[in-house]
Amino acid sequence: MSQPLMKQADEQGPDHTLRRHLAWSGSPPTAAQGRAEADALLSALHRTHRITVPPGVAGDVRLVVTELLTNAVRHAPGPGHLELRTAEQTRVVRITVRDSSPAVPRPQPADPRRIGGHGLEIVEAISSRLVVRHAGDGKEITADVPLRQASASARYYVDGAPDHPLG
């Protein structure tokens, strides 16, 4: 059994943007490893910018990381990449997962009787913005989680074009 090749990085850009990266080629990371990266970013946000993220918002960030990472692992063989960063002057945590599957996920209509298949529905409900872009032979899914409750309705985009309103 091959060991995963995972690379982690923690950096701060010149614009004071905080970033965490987790890349793999082989065995993918677990959802717990993804949540640990989210916790590390939120801790760095507090240390660096003195921004305390409410527990509910921190839970939302962890949940979006879990859902996107789990979907990538389940539906896309091969290498992948998780990036978490602050955006919009640290008002948003931007979560991006890149994987090797070109298949674009489509939100399913809400159905409380359906078992499974609610991940993207959950990510839509939590995120202020959700974008899917084709990237090389695969795709990149980016979700923005506001550090405060957003009042505006989010949108779902495929390659930059609005697909449908969230909510």
PyMOL commands that set and color helices and strands:
alter all, ss='L'
color gray80, all
select helices_A, chain A and resi 31-49+55-75+119-126
alter helices_A, ss='H'
color red, helices_A
select strands_A, chain A and resi 5-12+18-25+80-87+92-99+129-135+138-146+155-158+161-165
alter strands_A, ss='S'
color yellow, strands_A
deselect
rebuild
show_as cartoon
